[in-house]
Amino acid sequence: SPRVLDKSGNPSGDLDFFDKLTTPAEVYHQVDAGSSKGVIRAREKEALDMTAGPNWFYFPKIPDLKNRPELKKDLKILTHRAVWDPHQRYKNIGWDRRGTNTKSPTRISYPKFLQEAYVVVDKKDPTQNLPRKLRFKSLTTQVLADPAIRKRLHDRFRKKQEQAGGW
């Protein structure tokens, strides 16, 4: 059965993950059995507001992006997927609203809920793991490490500079 892992990848106890996460109230507020029904309902409603709900697997709300600049860069680079590969047609993400409804045409409204995950290296079956040179800490570093994408971005920048008369 799946185990709960902390950030370093170590098991954080012998608790079964799915037995522990039965309701959002137990996850976020540890409601005890002696609480009144009104208190339990209020805490469950508050916990559901902190998640996307049962239909979306209780995704948590997005963390404060002021404290997480690397996450903000990763979300921003996702909105520019068409620049990486102009021949591939990507579906609109839905949360990148630009243009007439915002003060700035480049302003991005980020998603309300976000689930982060880490790829855990399997020591028992190393054939399924990525080589070390293909492991990256963030999406931004992974995208910028690709030489084809870097060349495309450089050519695009140079073309814009020539149009503006800078080069």
Kinemage of the C-alpha trace (Angstrom):
@kinemage 1
@onewidth
@group {chain A} dominant
@subgroup {mainchain}
@vectorlist {calphas} color= white
{ca ser a 1} P 0.000 0.000 0.000
{ca pro a 2} L 1.186 3.602 -0.586
{ca arg a 3} L 3.132 5.231 2.247
{ca val a 4} L 3.192 8.857 3.310
{ca leu a 5} L 6.567 10.393 2.441
{ca asp a 6} L 8.064 13.574 3.805
{ca lys a 7} L 9.996 16.041 1.604
{ca ser a 8} L 13.216 14.061 1.864
{ca gly a 9} L 11.452 10.932 0.571
{ca asn a 10} L 11.529 9.036 3.860
{ca pro a 11} L 8.390 7.323 5.177
{ca ser a 12} L 6.770 9.539 7.819
{ca gly a 13} L 5.138 6.705 9.744
{ca asp a 14} L 3.497 3.348 9.343
{ca leu a 15} L 0.087 4.818 8.492
{ca asp a 16} L -1.674 3.714 5.354
{ca phe a 17} L -2.110 6.783 3.145
{ca phe a 18} L -5.694 6.108 2.066
{ca asp a 19} L -6.867 5.094 5.533
{ca lys a 20} L -5.482 8.353 6.927
{ca leu a 21} L -7.125 10.584 4.280
{ca thr a 22} L -10.762 9.615 4.721
{ca thr a 23} L -12.231 13.140 4.917
{ca pro a 24} L -10.714 16.585 4.476
{ca ala a 25} L -11.713 17.466 8.028
{ca glu a 26} L -9.448 14.723 9.382
{ca val a 27} L -6.635 15.840 7.136
{ca tyr a 28} L -6.673 19.552 7.970
{ca his a 29} L -8.274 19.860 11.370
{ca gln a 30} L -8.054 16.480 13.136
{ca val a 31} L -11.669 16.481 14.328
{ca asp a 32} L -12.014 14.348 17.422
{ca ala a 33} L -14.958 12.074 18.141
{ca gly a 34} L -16.203 14.256 21.033
{ca ser a 35} L -16.943 17.323 18.873
{ca ser a 36} L -20.526 18.415 18.281
{ca lys a 37} L -22.117 17.952 14.859
{ca gly a 38} L -22.158 21.702 14.265
{ca val a 39} L -18.428 21.994 14.968
{ca ile a 40} L -17.708 19.007 12.719
{ca arg a 41} L -19.807 20.475 9.870
{ca ala a 42} L -18.154 23.892 10.224
{ca arg a 43} L -14.674 22.374 10.173
{ca glu a 44} L -15.515 20.136 7.198
{ca lys a 45} L -16.862 23.152 5.281
{ca glu a 46} L -13.727 25.099 6.126
{ca ala a 47} L -11.558 22.150 5.050
{ca leu a 48} L -13.480 21.774 1.781
{ca asp a 49} L -12.866 25.457 1.073
{ca met a 50} L -9.148 24.734 1.450
{ca thr a 51} L -9.356 21.940 -1.142
{ca ala a 52} L -10.871 21.390 -4.581
{ca gly a 53} L -13.326 18.835 -3.176
{ca pro a 54} L -13.846 15.092 -3.539
{ca asn a 55} L -14.350 15.211 -7.319
{ca trp a 56} L -10.857 16.658 -7.691
{ca phe a 57} L -9.144 14.390 -5.140
{ca tyr a 58} L -8.995 17.127 -2.481
{ca phe a 59} L -6.331 19.135 -4.313
{ca pro a 60} L -5.009 21.791 -1.909
{ca lys a 61} L -5.132 25.508 -2.576
{ca ile a 62} L -2.132 26.956 -4.339
{ca pro a 63} L 0.624 28.112 -1.954
{ca asp a 64} L 1.550 31.772 -1.652
{ca leu a 65} L 3.609 32.490 -4.771
{ca lys a 66} L 5.476 35.344 -3.103
{ca asn a 67} L 7.285 32.760 -1.004
{ca arg a 68} L 7.740 30.324 -3.907
{ca pro a 69} L 9.371 32.143 -6.870
{ca glu a 70} L 10.464 28.863 -8.517
{ca leu a 71} L 6.850 27.645 -8.592
{ca lys a 72} L 5.729 30.974 -10.040
{ca lys a 73} L 8.327 30.651 -12.825
{ca asp a 74} L 7.194 27.098 -13.584
{ca leu a 75} L 3.555 28.166 -13.850
{ca lys a 76} L 4.496 31.118 -16.032
{ca ile a 77} L 6.558 28.960 -18.386
{ca leu a 78} L 3.600 26.593 -18.794
{ca thr a 79} L 1.594 29.435 -20.305
{ca his a 80} L 4.257 29.895 -23.002
{ca arg a 81} L 4.251 26.306 -24.258
{ca ala a 82} L 3.445 27.394 -27.804
{ca val a 83} L 6.759 29.281 -27.936
{ca trp a 84} L 8.762 26.127 -27.180
{ca asp a 85} L 7.260 24.177 -30.042
{ca pro a 86} L 5.248 26.306 -32.487
{ca his a 87} L 4.316 23.283 -34.601
{ca gln a 88} L 2.542 21.569 -31.711
{ca arg a 89} L -0.974 22.809 -30.949
{ca tyr a 90} L -1.551 23.035 -27.220
{ca lys a 91} L -4.962 23.303 -25.614
{ca asn a 92} L -5.554 26.505 -23.690
{ca ile a 93} L -4.699 26.042 -20.021
{ca gly a 94} L -7.748 28.057 -18.998
{ca trp a 95} L -6.208 30.012 -16.156
{ca asp a 96} L -3.949 32.363 -18.114
{ca arg a 97} L -6.244 35.327 -18.602
{ca arg a 98} L -4.676 38.173 -20.524
{ca gly a 99} L -5.914 41.157 -22.410
{ca thr a 100} L -9.009 43.256 -21.897
{ca asn a 101} L -10.025 42.039 -18.430
{ca thr a 102} L -6.686 42.809 -16.792
{ca lys a 103} L -4.724 46.008 -16.237
{ca ser a 104} L -1.687 44.581 -17.965
{ca pro a 105} L -1.874 42.409 -21.094
{ca thr a 106} L 0.851 40.127 -19.708
{ca arg a 107} L -0.747 39.562 -16.289
{ca ile a 108} L -1.439 35.928 -15.420
{ca ser a 109} L -4.103 34.736 -13.014
{ca tyr a 110} L -2.831 31.501 -11.523
{ca pro a 111} L -4.959 28.421 -10.773
{ca lys a 112} L -6.801 28.232 -7.451
{ca phe a 113} L -5.749 24.666 -6.664
{ca leu a 114} L -2.445 22.950 -7.292
{ca gln a 115} L -0.971 19.572 -6.423
{ca glu a 116} L 2.819 19.253 -6.432
{ca ala a 117} L 4.582 15.933 -6.644
{ca tyr a 118} L 8.109 14.623 -6.588
{ca val a 119} L 9.493 11.751 -8.620
{ca val a 120} L 10.939 9.240 -6.208
{ca val a 121} L 13.990 7.335 -7.427
{ca asp a 122} L 13.398 3.579 -7.243
{ca lys a 123} L 16.590 1.936 -6.019
{ca lys a 124} L 15.260 -1.569 -6.694
{ca asp a 125} L 14.652 -1.024 -10.415
{ca pro a 126} L 17.216 1.487 -11.739
{ca thr a 127} L 16.303 0.820 -15.377
{ca gln a 128} L 13.092 2.854 -14.936
{ca asn a 129} L 14.899 5.913 -13.554
{ca leu a 130} L 16.132 8.900 -15.503
{ca pro a 131} L 19.889 9.413 -15.760
{ca arg a 132} L 21.251 12.111 -13.472
{ca lys a 133} L 21.878 14.593 -16.289
{ca leu a 134} L 18.155 14.491 -17.210
{ca arg a 135} L 16.926 15.133 -13.643
{ca phe a 136} L 16.072 18.758 -12.987
{ca lys a 137} L 14.844 20.614 -9.919
{ca ser a 138} L 12.200 22.614 -11.750
{ca leu a 139} L 10.344 22.761 -15.028
{ca thr a 140} L 12.071 26.010 -15.928
{ca thr a 141} L 15.552 24.499 -15.720
{ca gln a 142} L 14.385 21.449 -17.663
{ca val a 143} L 12.961 23.552 -20.489
{ca leu a 144} L 15.979 25.841 -20.690
{ca ala a 145} L 18.365 22.868 -20.733
{ca asp a 146} L 16.949 21.684 -24.052
{ca pro a 147} L 19.236 23.053 -26.810
{ca ala a 148} L 16.466 23.152 -29.432
{ca ile a 149} L 14.228 25.268 -27.220
{ca arg a 150} L 17.117 27.555 -26.260
{ca lys a 151} L 17.949 28.092 -29.959
{ca arg a 152} L 14.302 28.819 -30.762
{ca leu a 153} L 14.050 31.345 -27.912
{ca his a 154} L 17.323 32.988 -28.935
{ca asp a 155} L 16.206 33.280 -32.578
{ca arg a 156} L 12.844 34.663 -31.506
{ca phe a 157} L 14.532 37.256 -29.271
{ca arg a 158} L 16.947 38.249 -32.030
{ca lys a 159} L 14.058 38.644 -34.505
{ca lys a 160} L 12.189 40.905 -32.060
{ca gln a 161} L 15.339 42.974 -31.519
{ca glu a 162} L 15.833 43.394 -35.268
{ca gln a 163} L 12.215 44.495 -35.679
{ca ala a 164} L 12.661 47.048 -32.906
{ca gly a 165} L 15.898 48.292 -34.446
{ca gly a 166} L 18.065 47.195 -31.531
{ca trp a 167} L 20.500 45.000 -33.484
